[in-house]
Amino acid sequence: MLKTLIVEDNALFRLLFGKCLQNLRPDMLIDEALDGCHVVELVGILKPDIVFMDINLPCANGLCLTRKIKSIHPQITIVIVTSHDQPEYKEAAKAAGADHFLQKDALDRVEIKAILSALHDQTSNPAQPLLPKSTSKAINLSRSW
């Protein structure tokens, strides 16, 4: 079972994104946080395999949260999901330790499925790289530089 945390303040996006994830992986356990107030503590309690993190959140910045989470739980995959598409945000996400960067207005099931499949492969076979080379629009920050 893949444990997932969606950190997103937009209730409609959180709902629709959660349904999309559930359709792709019916065995996925999905928890949600609607702001950044207690996300670091929540990650420590829930121990998710993957966190989908917005940047602009009430109480805390998603990039700062990513940095904190990665410093405590480096094994957790963090995917920044944001409406920002400027290169500065991608660079900031990489500097914070994010593993992937997805743009909300360019999301598609193929991109998300590639990340989930790679994560499943990684947890099943740790010798495999996190994401295979593909034509996906999802940006794997560890390989895009």
Buried (B, 14 or more C-beta within 10 A) or exposed (E): EBBBBBBBBBEEBBEEBBEBBBEBBEEBBBBBBBBBEEBBEBBEEBEBBBBBBBBBBEEBBBBBBBBBBBEEBEEBBBBBBBBBEEEEBBEBBBEBBBBBBBBBEEBEEEBBBBBBBBBBBBBEEEEEEBBEEEEBEBBBBBEEE
